[in-house]
Amino acid sequence: MARATYVMRNGELVEKHLAAPLHASGEAPMIRTDGMDAVRSMADGKMYDSRSRYYESVKRAGCEIIGNERAPFEKRPQFSPSPVGPDIKRAIEQLRSR
């Protein structure tokens, strides 16, 4: 007997791989919870496990949270190696002439 996973659709059990999704993509809300791993605030030295309380304490201390900004990328100059062949030939000739 093969195993299968079932989901409820319109009051009936349907095999999961055959079932239509509950929501069309993009309809589900994005949720950002207030909870987070505990961090020590550099503004007041206290530990916080709530984003809102942490942000409040930073603002209350007159500080600003930075670091999530996107830095504009500058174009790097293209690297083009200089020809080293003439230098090598000159070095060999200098060694042979001694």
N, C-alpha and C positions, 0 to 999 in steps of 0.2 A: 504494500500500500504506500503510495507516494505521499509525501507531506506537501501541504500547500498553506499559504497564508491568505486569509480572507479579510475583507473589509465590508463595512455596511454601506450600501448605496440604495437609497429609496426604500428602506426597510427590509432589504434582502441582503444576504451574504453573497458576495461576489469574490472570485479569486482576484487577489491584489493585482496581478499583472494584466488582468482583463478590465479592471475597473477604471472608469474615467476619473480624472482628478477632481477633488472637491472644489477647487478654486482655479480659475484661469491664472496663468502666470502674471505676476504684477499686481494682483488684487489683494494679496495678503499684506497686512501692515508690517512695517519695520518697527521693531521694538528695541529700545535701548534701556536696559534696566538701570536703576539708580545704584544698585549694589556693585561692588568691585572688590578685588583683593585689597587688603589693608595696606595703606601707604602712609609714610611719615611726611607731613607737610614741612617743607623747608621754611615756610613763613612763621609757623608758631611751634614747631617741634612735636605736635600731637599726631596720633594715628587716626586715620579716617578710613571707613569702609563704605562710605556713601559719597557718590560723586557730588551731589548737590551741597552737602555739608562741607566737603573739601573745597569746592569752588567758592563757597561763601567765605570760608576762612581765609583763602588766598586773597580774595577781593577786599575783605575787611582789613587785612594787613597792608593794603595798598600795593599789592603785587599783581602780576599778570602771568597767566599760564601761556607759555609759548612752546613751539616745537612741532606742532602739527601742520604748520604752513608748508605749502609746496614752494620750494626754492626754484627760481627760474634757472633753467639749464642754459649755460652759455656754450656756444660752439667752441669745441676744442680745436686748436690749430692742428692741421694734418701733419703727422710726422713723416718727414722724408729724409731718410738716412743719406748722409753725404757719401760720395764714393770714396772708399778706403783703399782701393786698388793702387792708386799712385803712391800713397803713403807707404804701403807695404813694399812696393818695388824699390822706392828710394831707400828704405831701411835695409833691404837685402843688399842693394848696391853698396851702401855704406859699410856693411859688415864684410863684404867681399874685398873691398878696397883696403882694408886694414892689414 
